[in-house]
Amino acid sequence: MTVRFAEKELKELIQEASQGEKYPLAKLISELEKPDSFEFRKVLFKELENSGFNGDKSVTIGFTGTPGAGKSSLLGEISTNFLQNVPDKKMAVVAIDPSSHISGGSLLGDRTRLSLPVREKRIFFRSQPSQLELGGLNPYTYHVIRLLRCFFDFIFVETVGIGQNEIEVSKLADLSFLVMVPLGGDQIQFMKSGIMEVPDAFILNKCDEENLARASYHTLSTTLEFLRDIVPGGSIPPIFLTSVKTKKGIQELLDFVLKSKPHPKRSSETKVQIEKWIKTEYGNFGLSFSEKLGNNTQKNYEEWENFFNSEIRSKLK
């Protein structure tokens, strides 16, 4: 292992990041995103725990939807309202952008749609390329969110534009939104399973024209009635009508977000993410070992990763 930081330097970076300094936080995230960051993660999260930063009270909000639904612009407007009206809270944004199948490069275009105060310490923005990962997230998004939870009250995660069944963000968000546009195509899309069954709430964005917005709202709400039997508690998820252009519904959406709470069973994230890592590293063969996870949530991600590395490699000898 390459020693990333001396113990004193790491503690200083954590302390400065907790005070809203952007460069120390960006430096920690850059180390987390390196392919060989396993040992660094163990040291970092252990130090965070010892310093009293656990992120248990932070809320993670996921925004997913098709390309062109206006997720970035909507998130930019929410951020502006947040800074103006919620002076006692801090927020972070993790935005995932598509990567090229040819070069692997990525244009981090979300930055062009969010105009945020440079010196404002209550907000932090981070772009990530998808690295061709399915599900709309980056392979290291989970670890970045774990870090940001230690310093911010709300973490907003905007996925890359997704299709009909990519639901990865809902597995690590306490509250997940599906962003759609009025009459954005074949209305039969509203009736498809998969992604329609996952969000905690729906957003019809770009509702600049009232009649079109209402038509899509009634179509969507009628469709959701068919899902009532499979929704926990039998309640229909709320639907928000928003427009960045006219500021319609932005404050109502933010008020809804501010009332959300951390998921009581967040420890299940570890199980989901470690299974994903096992499949990526060892394929379907590795998944045969995932039953060892069971309902045991005592170990953290790094402990499970270390356990399965040694367990599976011993079988491969």
C-alpha positions in Angstrom: 0.0 0.0 0.0 1.2 3.5 -0.8 0.8 5.8 2.2 -1.5 8.5 1.1 -1.2 10.9 4.0 0.6 11.0 7.3 -1.8 10.6 10.3 -1.5 14.3 11.3 -2.2 15.5 7.7 -5.2 13.2 7.4 -6.7 14.6 10.6 -6.1 18.2 9.4 -7.8 17.4 6.1 -10.8 16.0 7.9 -11.0 18.9 10.3 -10.8 21.5 7.5 -13.4 19.6 5.4 -15.8 19.6 8.4 -15.5 23.4 8.4 -16.6 23.6 4.8 -13.3 24.0 3.1 -13.6 22.7 -0.4 -10.0 21.8 -1.4 -9.3 19.4 1.6 -12.7 17.7 0.9 -11.9 17.4 -2.8 -8.5 16.0 -2.0 -10.0 13.2 0.2 -12.6 12.4 -2.5 -9.9 12.2 -5.2 -8.1 9.6 -3.1 -11.3 7.6 -2.6 -11.9 7.5 -6.3 -8.6 5.8 -7.1 -8.8 2.1 -8.0 -6.4 1.1 -5.2 -8.1 3.0 -2.5 -9.0 0.0 -0.3 -6.4 0.5 2.4 -7.0 4.3 2.4 -10.7 3.8 2.9 -10.1 1.7 6.0 -7.9 4.4 7.5 -10.1 7.3 6.5 -13.4 5.9 7.8 -11.8 4.7 10.9 -10.4 8.2 11.6 -13.8 9.7 10.8 -15.4 7.4 13.3 -12.8 8.2 16.0 -13.3 11.9 15.3 -17.1 11.6 15.9 -18.2 12.0 12.2 -20.6 9.1 11.4 -23.2 10.7 9.0 -26.1 8.9 10.8 -28.3 12.1 10.7 -27.5 13.0 7.1 -30.2 12.5 4.4 -29.3 11.2 0.9 -31.7 12.3 -1.9 -31.5 10.6 -5.4 -32.5 12.3 -8.6 -32.8 9.9 -11.6 -34.5 10.0 -14.9 -34.1 10.0 -18.7 -31.6 12.2 -20.4 -32.9 15.7 -21.1 -35.5 15.6 -18.2 -33.8 18.7 -16.7 -32.3 17.1 -13.6 -29.3 19.3 -13.5 -31.2 22.6 -14.0 -33.8 21.5 -11.4 -31.1 20.7 -8.9 -29.4 24.0 -9.5 -32.7 25.8 -8.7 -33.2 23.7 -5.6 -29.6 24.6 -4.5 -30.3 28.3 -4.9 -33.5 28.1 -2.9 -31.7 26.0 -0.2 -28.9 28.5 0.3 -31.4 31.4 0.5 -34.0 29.8 2.8 -32.2 27.2 4.9 -29.4 29.0 6.7 -28.7 26.4 9.3 -28.1 23.4 7.0 -25.4 22.3 4.6 -25.8 20.4 1.3 -23.6 18.5 -1.2 -24.3 17.5 -4.8 -22.8 14.5 -6.5 -23.5 14.6 -10.3 -22.8 11.7 -12.6 -22.0 12.3 -16.2 -21.8 9.8 -19.1 -18.5 8.4 -20.2 -17.5 7.7 -23.8 -17.5 4.0 -24.9 -14.6 4.8 -27.2 -12.2 7.0 -25.3 -13.6 6.6 -21.8 -13.6 10.4 -21.4 -16.4 12.4 -20.0 -17.7 16.0 -20.4 -18.7 17.0 -16.9 -21.6 19.1 -18.3 -23.5 19.3 -15.0 -21.2 22.1 -14.0 -22.5 24.3 -16.8 -26.1 24.1 -15.5 -25.4 24.9 -11.8 -24.3 28.4 -10.9 -23.3 28.3 -7.3 -21.5 30.8 -5.1 -17.8 29.9 -5.1 -17.1 31.0 -1.5 -20.2 29.5 0.0 -19.1 26.9 2.6 -22.6 25.4 3.0 -22.6 23.7 -0.4 -20.2 21.4 -2.1 -20.4 20.1 -5.7 -18.7 17.1 -7.2 -18.9 15.7 -10.7 -18.1 12.1 -11.5 -17.9 10.3 -14.8 -20.0 7.1 -15.0 -17.0 5.0 -16.2 -19.6 3.1 -18.2 -21.1 1.7 -15.0 -24.7 0.5 -15.4 -27.3 1.9 -13.1 -26.5 5.6 -13.5 -23.7 5.8 -10.8 -19.9 5.8 -10.7 -18.2 2.7 -9.1 -17.0 5.0 -6.3 -20.2 7.0 -5.7 -21.1 5.0 -2.6 -17.8 5.8 -0.9 -18.0 9.5 -1.8 -21.5 9.6 -0.3 -20.3 7.9 2.9 -17.7 10.6 3.2 -20.0 13.5 2.4 -22.6 12.3 4.9 -20.1 13.0 7.7 -20.0 16.8 6.9 -23.4 17.7 5.2 -27.0 17.5 6.2 -28.3 16.7 2.8 -26.5 14.8 -0.1 -28.1 15.1 -3.5 -27.1 12.5 -6.0 -28.0 13.1 -9.7 -27.5 10.0 -11.8 -26.5 9.9 -15.5 -29.5 9.7 -17.8 -31.0 6.2 -17.4 -33.4 3.8 -19.2 -36.3 1.8 -17.9 -34.8 -0.4 -15.2 -31.7 1.3 -13.8 -32.6 1.7 -10.1 -29.1 1.8 -8.5 -29.5 5.2 -6.8 -32.6 4.1 -4.9 -30.5 1.5 -3.1 -28.4 4.1 -1.4 -30.8 7.1 -1.2 -33.1 7.7 1.8 -35.4 9.5 -0.6 -35.4 8.9 -4.4 -37.1 10.9 -7.2 -37.8 10.0 -10.8 -37.7 13.1 -13.0 -39.9 13.0 -16.1 -41.2 15.6 -18.6 -44.8 16.2 -19.7 -45.8 14.2 -22.8 -42.1 13.4 -23.3 -42.9 10.4 -25.5 -45.1 7.3 -25.7 -47.4 7.4 -22.6 -47.1 3.6 -22.4 -43.8 4.3 -20.7 -45.8 5.3 -17.6 -47.2 1.8 -17.4 -44.0 -0.1 -17.4 -42.7 -1.9 -14.3 -39.1 -1.6 -13.1 -38.2 2.0 -12.6 -41.9 3.1 -12.0 -42.1 0.9 -8.9 -39.0 2.3 -7.2 -39.2 6.1 -6.6 -40.5 7.5 -3.4 -41.8 10.5 -5.4 -42.2 11.6 -9.0 -41.3 15.0 -10.6 -42.9 16.2 -13.8 -40.3 18.8 -14.8 -40.4 21.5 -17.5 -44.1 22.2 -16.7 -44.0 25.5 -18.5 -47.3 24.9 -20.3 -50.1 24.3 -17.8 -52.4 22.2 -20.0 -49.7 19.8 -21.1 -48.5 19.5 -17.5 -52.0 18.7 -16.2 -52.6 16.1 -18.9 -49.4 14.3 -18.0 -50.1 14.6 -14.3 -53.5 12.8 -14.7 -52.0 10.1 -16.9 -49.2 9.4 -14.4 -51.5 9.5 -11.3 -53.9 7.1 -13.0 -51.1 4.8 -13.9 -49.8 4.8 -10.3 -53.2 3.6 -9.1 -52.3 0.2 -10.7 -49.2 0.0 -8.5 -51.1 0.6 -5.3 -51.1 -3.1 -4.4 -47.4 -3.4 -4.5 -46.4 -0.1 -2.9 -45.6 -0.5 0.9 -48.5 0.8 2.8 -50.7 1.0 -0.3 -50.1 4.8 -0.7 -49.4 6.4 -4.0 -46.1 8.3 -4.2 -46.5 12.1 -4.5 -46.1 13.9 -7.8 -44.5 17.3 -8.1 -45.0 19.7 -11.0 -41.9 21.9 -11.5 -40.5 24.4 -13.9 -37.1 26.1 -13.6 -38.2 28.7 -16.1 -41.3 29.9 -14.1 -40.0 28.7 -10.6 -43.2 26.6 -10.4 -43.2 24.0 -7.6 -39.5 24.5 -6.6 -40.2 25.6 -3.0 -42.8 22.9 -2.5 -40.3 20.3 -3.6 -37.6 21.6 -1.3 -40.0 21.7 1.6 -40.8 18.0 1.0 -37.1 17.2 0.9 -36.4 19.1 4.1 -38.9 17.0 6.0 -37.3 13.7 5.0 -35.4 11.5 7.4 -32.5 9.0 7.2 -33.7 5.5 6.4 -33.9 3.5 9.6 -32.2 0.5 8.0 -29.4 2.2 6.2 -27.0 -0.6 7.2 -28.6 -2.7 4.4 -26.7 -0.4 1.9 -23.5 -2.3 2.9 -25.0 -5.6 1.9 -26.2 -4.3 -1.4 -22.9 -2.5 -2.3 -20.7 -5.4 -1.2 -22.7 -7.8 -3.4 -22.3 -5.4 -6.3 -18.5 -5.3 -5.7 -18.3 -9.1 -5.4 -20.1 -9.5 -8.8 -17.9 -6.9 -10.4 -14.7 -8.5 -9.1 -15.5 -12.2 -9.2 -18.6 -12.5 -11.4 -21.4 -15.0 -10.7 -18.9 -17.3 -9.0 -18.3 -14.7 -6.4 -22.0 -14.2 -5.7 -22.2 -17.8 -4.4 -20.3 -16.4 -1.4 -22.7 -13.5 -0.8 -25.0 -15.8 1.2 -22.4 -15.4 4.0 -23.6 -11.8 4.3 -26.9 -13.0 5.6 -28.4 -10.3 7.8 -25.2 -9.6 9.6 -24.6 -5.8 9.6 -21.9 -5.7 12.3 -19.0 -5.3 9.8 -18.4 -2.2 7.8 -17.8 -2.2 4.0 -14.0 -2.5 4.3 -14.2 -5.4 6.7 -16.6 -7.3 4.4 -14.4 -6.5 1.4 -11.3 -7.8 3.2 -13.2 -10.9 4.3 -14.5 -11.8 0.8 -11.1 -11.1 -0.8 -9.4 -13.6 1.4 -12.4 -16.1 1.3 -12.8 -16.1 -2.4 -9.1 -16.1 -3.3 -8.6 -19.1 -1.0 -11.2 -21.0 -3.1 -9.5 -20.0 -6.3 -6.1 -21.5 -5.3 
